[in-house]
């Protein structure tokens, strides 16, 4: 059994935030290389549409002063992007490390590395992949600005439902395991999760105005693939980095416990 005292949880939290920082660096690199070109293309489409609209209004539109950018696009795509991704990675790393401390030893006799991989996979699936399937990401300023609040609320509602359904699937699998066995219980719980998610997706309203008519499908597709890849890289790197750090932290405790158990058995 692994040590999950408060002092160990604190050390895991620090390691989780560090692993999140490392993962954030990799995610930032991918976001800059693969994500920013599609964002630039989206902005170009928006500017072209705005220019055409202004040209249609004639001289009156030309007389209006242009709004000055508070933050330049160059800063947004470098320092701004790095700050956002790194803070995001550190925050998620800390939360995931607490989830790791809670499930360690409770979902099976897995090593810390394996548990970290399971936590990362579950987080990626419930926090991003499932909501993405219902409400896929869109480039900035391509949707109806009047409904952005509604669309944001629906997206976070989908995240909440996905996480709750994921937790329920884990609980169901554990309760069925004594009767069905681990493998069959996992299959039943997984099928139940997929069915429940399908029902939720069917009943929740769609985002029909998330993308303006006429927006280039290729740009939209590239942006969505990039965002999906960024999240996958973030969680994959976190799983490897945090799993390694957690294994180094907890393995000495495991070794001492095993040695003490052997000495007790030998003495008996």
C-alpha positions, 0 to 999 in steps of 0.5 A: 500500500502506498503512503498517501499522508498529507505530507506525501500528497503535498509533495505529489501536488508539487510534482504534479504542478512541475509535470504540468509545467513540462507538459505545458512547454510541449503543448506550447511548442505544438500550439505555436507551430500547428495552431497559430497558422490556422488562427492567423488564417482565421483572422485574415478571413475575418479582416477580409469580411470586415473590409468588404463590409466597410467597402459596402458602406462607402465613405461613412465607414471609412471615416470611422477611426480604427480601434487600436489593438491593446495587445499586438498579434505578435505578443498574443501568439508568443508571450500571451500564448505561452503564459496561457498554456503554461498556467493552464498546464500547471493548474491541470497538473495540480488538480490531476496530482490530487486525483492521482493521490485519491485513486492510487491503490483504489482502482487496482494494484497498479504502479504509480506510473500506470496510475498516472497514465490512467488518470491522464487518459481519463482526464483527457477523455472526460475533460476534453475529448467528450466535450469536444465531440459535442462542441468542437473548438472554433477559431476566434471571432468566427461565431456569433458574438451575441451567443458566446455566453450561451455557447461557453455555458453549454461547453462547461456543462458538457465538461461537468456531465462528462466528468460526473458520468466518468466517475459514475462509470468507475464506481459502477465498474468497481461494484460489478467487479466482484460478480463479473470480474474486472474485465467484464465489469470494465466493459459494462461500465465503459459501455454504460459511459458511452451510452450515457454520453450519447444520451447527453449529447442528443438532449443538449442543444447544438451550437448552430451559430458557432461558425459563420456561414462561408468560413473556410472548412479547411481552416476550421478543420486544421484548427480543430485538429491542432487543438485536439493534438495540443490536448493529447500532447499535454496529457501524454507528456504529463502522464510520462513526467508525473508518472516518473516523478511519482514513481521516484517518490513512492517507490522507496516507500514501497521498497521499505514496506516490502522489506518490513513485510518480509522480515515479519514473515521470516520472524514468524 
